[in-house]
Amino acid sequence: MTRAVYRFVKYTTRQDPTVEPEYSAECVAGDEQPCGASSGTHAHPTDVEDWMEAHLKETRHRHFRRRIDDFAEFVPTDELPDELPSELPGDLEPAKVNRVTP
């Protein structure tokens, strides 16, 4: 008979510090159908807000769906530092991400 010992580890989720969040917006204004115009994916929210403002000026559309996509990782709670570092360690390998562009 084979015996096994299981160790249960508590995990927590956090934003993956190796990948920047992505921001985008889509125009949902329209009478019959939504406009559907898209800002595309940007690295900073102000780029999306600038696109929304330009779209408003061009079309007078005022309703948008905004998205903020970030990446998460599970980390064992006993490995979490008391305070997160301000910079990533040099030997840290970034997450492998295939970004989808609209």
N, C-alpha and C positions, 0 to 999 in steps of 0.2 A: 504494500500500500504506500503510495507516494503522498507525502505531506507537503503542504505549502503554507508559507507565512505571508500574510498580506499586511502591508503597511498603508494605512489610509492617510493621505496627505491633504490638508486644506489648501485650496487654491483661491485666488482672487483674480479678477480681471482688471486690466488697466490699459490705457491707450499705449499702443506700441510706440516707444520713443524713437524707433529707427525709421518711421514712415510719417510724413507730414499729412495732415488731413486734406481733403479735397472739397471744394465748394462749387456749387452750380445752382442755376435757377431755370425754371421753365415758365413761360407765360401761359396761364390758364384762363385768361379773359376771352370772351367771345359769346355771341348770342346762341347760336346753334351748336357749334363745335369750339373747343378751346383753340386758341391761336397756335400753341405748340412751339413757338420760337424758343430756342435754347441758348443759354449763355456759353455752353461748353464747360469744361472742367477747369478750375483755376486753383492756384495755390493760396490765394488770399481772398477773404470775403469782400474787401473793398472793390476788387475787380468785378465781382458779380454785381455788387450794388451799382457800380458805374454802368454796367451793361443794362441793368434794369431801368436806370434813369434814362439812358439813351433810348431804350425801347419805348418807355412811357412818352417821351417827347415826340417820337416818330409816329406812334400809333394811338396814343392816349389810353393804352391798356394799363390797368392799375393792379391786377391780381396775378401773383406769381407763386409758384411752389419752389421753396428753397430747400436745398439738400446740403448737408454736411456729412461727408463720409470719412470716418476715421477707421483705423485698424486697431484691433485689440489682441492682447495676448493673455494667456493664463500664466500666473506666476505663483509658485508655492509661497504661502504666507511667511514661512520661516526664512525665505530668501529675500524678502523685501527689506530694503534699507529703511532706517528711521526717517531719512530725508532723501529725496531723489536728487541725483547730481544735476548740475546746471548744464553739463556737456556730456556727450556720450563717451564712454571709454574707447580708446583707439583700437582695441582688439575686438570690438563688438561688430558682428556681421549684420548688416541691414536685412530686413525681411525681404523675401522674394515676392514681388508684386507685379502682376500684369494689369496695368491700368487700362480701363475701357474708356474710350472717348466717344461721346455721343455723335 
